[in-house]
């Protein structure tokens, strides 16, 4: 499956909810954002139906995001259904890690292949400020529980997503690098992104932001199929149907991102 620029599209990122148990300063305003009404969210059946069609067209890599995906009730069942879907070779999730201590084992048993865990600092006070109330020790315990559950290893390491902010110092990065090395994790450094101003760069340690090689589409929790994070364009899979939404997204996927003036990261999944 290729887009109009000849790029091979095989990666689908699915935002299962806009809700989150943190309020990170780079993701949403301090007062939060109005939650999407429950009836607007795609059901798990709708997510599975669209994913099944997308896989039949060439999608082989799927990542679940949010908001925070682990706050949506029944998420393990969705993981199990996706893991059993023939054609999906890589099933991953991005999480803030707060709920991993309670859920890592069941996620592994359900068939989840990989985890990316958001961690911008190891300093408890800085973490509390960045997340507006979060406890970094819950994340650290979640990481260790995930390792015990079987996530990670040389072939598919647990990854840490660190957003670089203006106040991120070299000492903090050194601590994160040491922690990643000691725990056998892969650290990914993500420059602060501004949707409305179109500010983004390639991810250090990942493929994100590399427009000429972009291989992904994004499905929001309300059913908008987006060909690019930095674009206002999206196609409603409920109104258009899976085939037309997918064909249009492929046709209209831009050569490079510009800006997104109407959506937020908690809704898009980053």
Steps between C-alpha positions, in 0.01 A plus 500: 500500500662827388408866513522749214871556574581131473553453874413156633225538762492211745459666843173592673494693827168474683397745770251311716410792731561870550497459878813488713592463867772768465495861379842540338584861424586432133188295435211706637427827682490509880121510504487192280285465190132403467483121474353337194150370569495125547260448212746670265779255578557213264389174654750219517296322234538801268874518568541131426292515183702789358831347604406170341433679172821705526701184564345342191639798305853474639513632856726273704599724791247635752558725802238586763515848650275746681474729695607217725383170347503312830223716646247367248299214646552168326823597325651156564219342300577726206868404523407132500280540192767694311771254600293221349445685173691333219729746324597713800869433554572776752250603768619776734368754749611841622415562865598736780563193714293605800275191479759250380562345841142377501470422129836395352451127557154489344617708204783258436270200535253666260770509233640854504847494343660828603468799732614862477486678835499878534761624747636855475689515830604282791471784750178453704430870540570583135279210395220624724528846344519376140203268542310727740483251784646170377716266709816390318542207739185341356658517155828350620314216670296451185817473291641233730171310504489509120852356484404220737192433287724436201506832315837611372812317402764534231266437210219726618612731783269700717520858377489823697352806330658820634365835379775761497379828643690831521572432867631147440865509608794282407516368856144373469575338166808336646290350780245370252773350279658329801162369614419367153837328475477345847145374440559382144263756348519702178475876548325704229544878511209696356539871439206702627238516224259787440200393295368847425835644394606188315815454707641146492823314430603140451491290817845406633484122530183460291340559161249771592532834324683355199248615239664353185488155662168531685309172496209576732136592525317598818151407615359728770271382776204659320569327168693761304769344283785749480772470237733733696531622858591851383193551285137596559391235251310195618244259355208362698494121475139491621373734229726390216548135584835329544590468132427857394656652813817297449524570127448873556754514782758332277426737214508812718794410723732803467864483406584668830319624807403866532289584806189389687287784630196307621615201709703419812747222583275335757245452220744402227729272695823673402 
